Amino acid sequence: MAALKCEGITKRFGGTTALSAVDFRVEPGTIHALVGENGAGKSTLINVVSGLLQPNEGRISVFDAPIRFASPLDAAAHGIGMVHQHFLLAEALTVAENVALGLRSSPFGWRFNRTKAETELAKLAAETGLHVDPAARVSELPVGLRQRVEILKALSRGAKILLLDEPTAVLAPPEVEKLFETLRALRQGGRTIVIVTHKLDEVFSLASDVTVLRSGRTVFAGTLQGLTPPQLAEKMIGRELPHLPISSPPASAASETILELRTVDLPGALRIENLRLHAGEIVGVAGVEGNGQAELAAVIAGTLPLPKSGGEVLNLAGNSILNDSVRERSEAGVAFIPADRHREGLILELSLSDNLFLRTPLSREVLGLRVLDHAKMAKTADERLREFGVVPPRPDVPAHALSGGNQQKVIVARELSRGPRLILACNPTRGLDIGAAADVHTRLLAAARESRAAVLLISSDLDEVLALADRVAVLYKGKLVEVGARGVDKPTVGRAMVGAA
């Protein structure tokens, strides 16, 4: 008997087929990994299973009972709980209030009994090991505890099958290990868990079985026993994973300072004593999200003006850009890959062609007689979209029609095509599959080593920081502390990320 079985699931969006006769089987009491490239259909399949989407064709059964979900409430009623990558919590409410949202205490209406809710939640937390204060306000909780609240929400609704979408995306290494301990305990308690992740080390550490989707089809389903990470990666992307050409920065780089940031103080948010980046160098800034990363990026990009308290230094290649606008900084050679691609990276209603020329000084390649030449823009855009592997590579398609990973590729293509002097990259591979992420890493390395750009990599993915950075620093409660050079070990950086070192 399968805990969850999907047979021949097909889902179309207009003329696009996102899932084509997908089979997906999860055994009871196991941890099952669902992996694949961007656009492979992972999110669509999870949304079908959780009731957010209804398939055009196919069948779903839960513990051998045929089911057709009309909504997430139907899925929850049949024991399926979804934990989204971006938490769906009301920050102004307490933990108990969040868990109680959507529940009815009686058939005759809804009335919140705070004492009863907190008592029952404390009992559930003790039973599952997901310890959290029921009376705590969510806005005051660190990200690891917020995730516990999301899991408790699902369990409180009777979830026997937990679906987790990229569950470690915003967690520090110690929090990741705590999460894994929790998931293993839940599995031992009889629950079934499906994780969607792009981190192969997590797949092999946690899961016993795996299903691989590629181009909306199931290309592999089975046990992980006997598989190696490179073999699994090849199944996911259909080719051998590209080798990351790590090399040391040029010896002459230290003589040329590209970015100097000194004596920056944003009360309660950021305190930078001294930060320097040299030509050809990659400096990685690790940290749990919410510790000043957004403020640091905004100060350098120019979207967050510094207070006029005197003493601040913000230089680009020896010239002050402290009072320059975002546009002036861009024209001076600052490339910005923002953490939030929707709010800061793209105008979703515009075409890919238009988005590729945002923040770009207009030149003869896109100008006609003092007006935009859309034919030239489309031709250049087509070349860049194909070069950076954007799917579909159509300049006229609006940005909102692309998957998140392909939207990210558009931003990377725009920023790196300009030959920048400083690349400010914030979570540049978030939402990208391993093949696309490896390509972005290769391009960042080439920009540093070959074009001698300085790269400031701000990432919540510690593996990414350790793989690329020549020097590693950590942001904790707004304070930047340098931890070590290339080769510094993960436990050392992980401890600094949670303030333990």
C-alpha positions in Angstrom: 0.0 0.0 0.0 1.4 3.4 -1.0 1.0 6.4 1.2 0.6 8.6 -1.9 0.3 7.5 -5.5 0.0 9.7 -8.6 -0.7 7.9 -11.9 -0.5 9.6 -15.3 -0.8 13.1 -13.9 -1.0 15.7 -16.7 -1.4 19.4 -16.2 -1.7 22.0 -18.9 -1.6 25.8 -18.7 -3.1 26.9 -22.0 -0.8 25.5 -24.7 1.9 24.6 -22.3 2.1 21.1 -20.8 3.7 21.4 -17.3 3.2 17.7 -16.4 2.9 14.9 -18.9 1.7 11.5 -17.6 3.7 11.8 -14.4 3.9 8.8 -12.0 4.8 9.5 -8.4 4.7 6.8 -5.6 5.7 7.4 -2.0 5.9 4.5 0.4 4.5 5.0 4.0 6.9 5.9 6.7 9.6 7.1 4.4 11.3 10.4 3.5 11.1 10.8 -0.3 13.0 13.4 -2.3 11.4 15.1 -5.4 14.1 16.6 -7.5 14.6 18.1 -11.0 15.6 21.2 -12.9 13.7 24.5 -13.0 10.6 24.0 -15.1 10.8 20.2 -14.6 7.4 20.3 -12.9 8.2 19.8 -9.3 6.2 22.7 -8.0 3.3 21.9 -10.3 3.2 18.3 -9.0 3.4 19.4 -5.4 0.6 21.9 -6.0 -1.6 19.2 -7.5 -1.0 16.9 -4.6 -1.7 19.6 -2.0 -4.9 20.6 -3.8 -3.8 24.0 -5.1 -4.1 22.8 -8.7 -6.4 20.3 -10.3 -4.9 18.0 -12.9 -6.3 17.7 -16.5 -5.7 14.0 -16.4 -4.6 11.3 -14.0 -5.4 9.8 -10.7 -4.4 10.4 -7.1 -4.8 7.9 -4.2 -3.9 8.3 -0.5 -3.3 5.0 1.3 -5.0 3.3 -1.7 -8.2 5.4 -1.5 -8.8 7.3 -4.8 -9.1 11.0 -4.1 -9.8 14.1 -6.2 -8.9 17.3 -4.4 -11.0 20.4 -5.1 -8.9 22.6 -2.7 -6.1 22.6 -0.1 -8.8 22.0 2.5 -9.7 18.7 0.8 -6.0 17.7 0.8 -5.7 18.6 4.5 -8.9 16.6 5.3 -7.2 13.5 3.8 -4.0 14.0 5.8 -1.8 16.0 3.5 0.0 19.0 4.9 2.0 21.5 2.9 4.9 23.5 4.3 5.8 26.3 1.8 9.3 27.7 1.2 8.0 31.2 1.9 6.2 30.9 5.2 2.5 31.8 5.3 2.4 33.2 8.8 0.7 36.3 10.2 3.7 38.0 12.0 1.6 40.2 14.2 -0.1 37.1 15.8 1.2 34.6 18.3 2.2 31.1 17.5 -1.1 29.6 18.9 -3.1 32.2 16.9 -1.3 31.3 13.7 -1.9 27.6 14.2 -5.6 28.1 15.0 -6.2 30.2 11.9 -8.7 28.4 9.7 -9.8 25.9 12.3 -13.3 25.8 13.8 -13.7 24.9 17.4 -17.3 23.8 16.9 -19.8 23.1 14.1 -21.7 26.2 15.0 -19.0 28.8 14.4 -15.5 29.9 15.3 -14.4 31.1 18.6 -10.8 31.3 19.7 -10.1 29.8 23.1 -6.6 31.1 23.8 -5.9 28.9 26.9 -7.1 25.8 25.2 -5.2 26.5 22.0 -2.0 27.1 23.8 -2.4 24.0 25.9 -3.1 21.8 23.0 -0.3 23.3 20.9 2.2 22.8 23.8 1.2 19.2 24.0 1.6 18.6 20.2 5.0 20.4 20.4 6.2 18.1 23.2 5.0 15.0 21.4 6.8 15.9 18.2 9.9 17.6 19.6 9.0 20.8 17.8 9.4 23.0 20.9 8.2 26.6 20.6 6.4 29.0 22.9 2.7 29.0 22.0 2.4 32.6 23.3 5.3 34.0 21.4 4.7 36.5 18.7 5.8 35.2 15.3 7.5 38.5 14.4 9.9 37.9 17.3 10.9 34.3 16.3 14.0 33.4 14.3 13.5 31.8 11.0 14.1 28.2 12.3 11.3 28.5 14.8 9.0 30.0 12.2 9.4 26.9 10.2 8.5 24.8 13.2 5.3 26.8 13.5 4.5 25.9 9.8 5.1 22.2 10.5 3.0 22.4 13.7 0.2 24.0 11.7 0.2 21.0 9.3 0.4 18.5 12.1 -2.4 20.2 14.0 -4.7 19.5 11.1 -3.9 15.8 11.2 -1.3 15.6 8.5 0.0 12.1 7.9 1.9 13.1 4.8 4.1 16.2 5.0 5.2 18.1 1.8 8.1 20.4 2.3 9.2 22.8 -0.4 12.9 23.7 -0.2 12.8 23.4 3.6 16.4 24.5 4.3 16.6 27.5 2.0 16.7 30.1 4.8 18.3 28.0 7.6 21.7 28.1 9.1 23.6 24.8 9.4 22.8 24.2 13.0 19.1 24.8 12.2 19.3 22.5 9.2 20.5 19.7 11.5 17.7 20.3 14.0 15.2 20.2 11.2 16.6 16.9 9.9 16.4 15.4 13.4 12.8 16.5 13.6 11.9 15.0 10.2 13.6 11.7 11.1 11.7 11.6 14.4 8.4 12.3 12.5 9.2 9.5 10.1 9.9 7.1 13.0 6.6 8.1 14.4 4.9 6.8 11.3 4.5 10.0 9.2 5.5 10.1 5.5 7.6 13.1 4.3 8.2 14.4 0.8 10.9 17.1 0.4 11.5 19.2 -2.7 15.1 20.3 -2.7 18.0 21.1 -5.1 20.7 20.3 -2.5 22.0 16.8 -3.3 23.9 16.4 0.0 20.5 16.8 1.8 18.9 14.3 -0.5 21.5 11.7 0.4 21.6 12.6 4.1 17.8 12.5 4.6 15.9 10.5 2.0 15.7 6.8 1.2 13.9 7.2 -2.2 13.9 9.7 -4.9 11.8 10.7 -7.9 13.4 12.8 -10.7 11.3 15.0 -13.0 12.7 16.4 -16.3 10.6 18.5 -18.7 7.4 17.5 -17.0 8.0 13.7 -17.1 9.2 11.1 -14.6 12.7 10.0 -15.7 13.7 8.1 -12.6 12.0 6.7 -9.5 13.5 4.4 -7.0 15.9 4.0 -4.1 19.0 6.1 -3.6 21.0 3.0 -2.7 23.8 2.6 -5.2 23.4 6.1 -6.6 26.1 8.8 -6.2 25.4 12.6 -6.2 27.0 13.0 -9.7 24.8 10.2 -11.1 21.7 11.8 -9.6 22.7 15.2 -11.0 23.1 13.7 -14.4 19.6 12.2 -14.2 18.3 15.6 -13.3 19.9 17.7 -16.0 20.4 15.1 -18.7 24.1 15.7 -18.9 27.2 15.7 -16.8 27.3 18.5 -14.2 29.8 21.2 -15.3 33.0 21.4 -13.4 33.5 24.6 -11.3 36.9 26.1 -12.3 38.0 27.4 -9.0 41.2 29.4 -9.1 42.9 32.0 -6.9 42.5 35.7 -7.6 45.3 37.4 -9.6 48.3 38.3 -7.5 48.0 41.9 -8.6 44.4 42.2 -7.5 45.3 43.3 -3.9 46.8 46.5 -5.2 43.5 47.7 -6.7 40.6 48.4 -4.4 37.2 48.3 -6.2 34.9 48.7 -3.2 35.6 50.4 0.1 32.9 50.6 2.7 33.7 52.1 6.1 32.0 53.4 9.3 28.5 52.6 8.2 26.0 52.7 11.1 22.3 52.1 10.6 21.0 51.9 14.2 19.4 48.6 14.9 20.1 47.2 11.4 23.7 47.4 10.3 27.2 48.2 11.6 30.1 48.0 9.2 33.5 49.0 10.4 35.5 48.2 7.3 34.9 46.2 4.1 37.2 46.2 1.1 37.0 44.3 -2.1 39.8 44.0 -4.6 39.7 43.5 -8.4 39.3 39.8 -9.3 38.3 38.9 -5.8 35.1 37.2 -4.5 34.1 38.0 -0.9 31.2 35.9 0.5 28.9 37.1 3.2 27.0 34.3 4.9 24.3 34.7 7.5 20.7 33.7 8.4 18.3 36.0 6.6 17.3 39.1 8.5 20.7 39.9 10.0 21.4 42.9 7.9 21.9 41.4 4.4 19.1 43.4 2.8 20.4 46.6 4.4 24.0 46.0 3.3 22.9 45.3 -0.3 20.7 48.4 -0.3 23.4 50.7 1.0 25.8 49.6 -1.8 23.2 49.6 -4.6 21.9 53.0 -3.5 18.3 52.1 -2.6 18.9 52.9 1.1 20.5 56.3 1.6 22.8 56.6 4.6 21.9 59.0 7.4 23.9 62.3 7.2 25.8 61.7 10.4 29.2 62.1 8.8 32.1 59.7 8.7 30.7 57.2 6.2 32.9 56.0 3.3 31.5 54.4 0.2 34.0 54.3 -2.7 34.0 52.6 -6.0 37.5 52.3 -7.5 38.7 55.2 -5.4 35.8 57.5 -6.3 33.0 58.3 -3.8 29.6 57.1 -4.8 28.1 57.9 -1.4 25.7 60.5 -2.8 25.2 58.9 -6.2 21.8 57.7 -7.3 21.0 54.1 -8.2 21.3 55.0 -11.8 24.6 56.8 -11.4 26.0 53.8 -9.5 24.8 51.5 -12.2 26.5 53.6 -14.9 29.7 53.7 -12.8 29.8 49.9 -13.0 27.8 48.5 -10.1 25.8 45.4 -11.1 23.0 44.3 -8.8 21.4 40.9 -8.6 18.8 41.5 -5.9 17.5 38.9 -3.4 13.9 39.6 -4.4 13.6 39.2 -8.1 9.9 40.3 -8.2 10.2 43.5 -6.2 13.7 44.7 -7.2 14.8 42.7 -10.2 12.1 42.7 -12.8 9.0 44.6 -14.0 6.8 41.5 -14.5 4.4 43.0 -16.9 7.1 44.1 -19.3 8.6 41.8 -22.0 12.0 40.0 -21.5 13.5 42.4 -24.0 12.5 45.4 -22.0 13.6 43.9 -18.8 17.0 43.0 -20.2 17.6 46.7 -20.9 16.5 48.1 -17.5 19.5 49.6 -15.6 21.5 49.5 -18.9 22.9 52.7 -20.4 21.4 53.0 -23.8 23.8 52.6 -26.7 23.7 52.3 -30.5 22.7 48.7 -30.2 19.3 49.7 -29.0 18.9 53.3 -30.2 17.6 54.4 -33.6 17.1 58.1 -34.4 17.0 59.2 -30.7 14.3 56.7 -30.0 14.4 53.0 -28.9 14.8 50.6 -31.8 12.8 47.7 -30.7 14.0 45.5 -33.5 17.6 46.0 -32.3 16.6 45.4 -28.7 14.8 42.1 -29.6 17.8 40.9 -31.6 20.2 41.6 -28.8 17.8 40.2 -26.2 17.4 37.0 -28.2 21.2 36.5 -28.2 21.4 37.0 -24.4 18.4 34.8 -23.6 20.0 32.0 -25.6 23.4 32.5 -24.1 22.1 32.4 -20.6 19.7 29.5 -21.2 16.5 31.3 -20.5 13.4 29.1 -21.4 11.5 30.1 -23.5 14.1 32.4 -25.2 11.5 34.7 -26.6 12.1 38.5 -26.2 8.4 39.3 -26.5 7.2 37.1 -23.7 6.3 39.0 -20.5 8.5 38.3 -17.5 5.6 37.0 -15.3 5.1 34.1 -17.8 8.5 32.5 -16.8 9.3 30.2 -13.9 11.1 31.7 -11.0 14.4 30.2 -12.0 14.2 31.5 -15.6 13.3 35.0 -14.2 16.5 34.8 -12.2 18.5 34.0 -15.3 17.1 37.1 -17.0 18.4 39.3 -14.2 21.8 37.6 -14.2 22.0 38.0 -18.0 21.2 41.7 -17.8 23.7 42.5 -15.0 26.6 40.4 -16.2 26.4 41.4 -19.8 27.3 45.0 -19.0 30.9 44.3 -18.0 30.6 45.6 -14.5 33.4 46.6 -12.1 31.5 45.5 -9.0 29.0 42.7 -8.9 26.6 42.7 -5.9 25.1 39.3 -6.0 22.4 38.5 -3.4 21.3 34.9 -3.4 22.0 34.7 -7.1 21.1 31.0 -7.5 18.0 30.9 -5.4 15.3 29.0 -7.3 17.9 27.7 -9.8 18.4 24.0 -10.4 21.9 22.5 -10.0 22.8 22.9 -13.7 21.7 26.5 -13.9 23.3 27.3 -10.5 26.6 25.8 -11.7 26.4 28.0 -14.8 25.8 31.2 -12.7 28.8 30.2 -10.5 31.0 29.7 -13.5 30.0 33.2 -14.9 30.6 34.9 -11.5 34.1 33.3 -11.4 34.8 34.3 -15.0 33.7 37.9 -14.2 36.1 38.0 -11.3 39.1 36.1 -12.7 39.0 37.1 -16.4 37.3 40.5 -16.3 38.7 41.4 -12.9 35.4 42.5 -11.4 35.0 42.5 -7.7 32.2 40.2 -6.5 30.3 40.7 -3.2 28.3 37.5 -2.8 25.6 37.8 -0.1 24.0 34.4 0.3 22.0 32.4 2.8 23.3 29.3 1.1 26.5 28.5 3.0 27.6 25.9 0.5 27.5 28.5 -2.2 29.6 30.9 -0.2 32.2 28.3 0.7 32.4 27.1 -2.9 33.1 30.5 -4.4 34.5 33.0 -1.9 38.1 33.9 -1.5 37.3 35.5 1.8 34.3 34.6 4.0 32.5 37.0 6.4 29.3 36.6 8.4 26.6 39.1 9.2 25.0 38.5 12.6 22.6 41.1 14.1 23.9 43.7 11.6 27.6 43.3 12.5 30.0 42.1 9.8 32.8 39.8 11.0 35.4 38.2 8.8 35.7 34.5 9.5 38.5 33.3 7.3 39.9 32.7 3.8 39.0 30.0 1.3 39.0 26.6 3.0 37.5 27.8 6.3 35.3 24.9 7.5 31.5 24.9 7.6 31.1 24.3 11.4 33.2 27.5 12.1 31.1 29.6 9.8 27.9 28.0 10.9 28.6 28.8 14.6 29.3 32.4 13.6 25.9 32.6 11.7 24.0 31.9 14.9 26.2 34.1 17.1 28.0 31.2 18.8 31.5 32.3 17.7 
